[in-house]
Amino acid sequence: MSNLPEKSDSAGARGLGDSIAQFTAATRLDKVAEQVARLAGAKDCGCKKRQQTLNQVFPYNTQKSQSPFPRKSK
């Protein structure tokens, strides 16, 4: 039996934004960001929009796709 912590469930993560959201929720930094935004007078902290943007820019490819670099034929 190992004393190592279990891996977190990242099977549902679509991209980097989801992974960061999971991390901030686990460390409660998301609650801190909400409080700071509220104290600053902002409507929200912008976390959801940032999460969506990061998922679009840095998606996790679950299926093999073609390389963006063409291969030379021999």
Helices and strands as residue ranges (DSSP letters): H 16-26, H 29-40, H 47-57
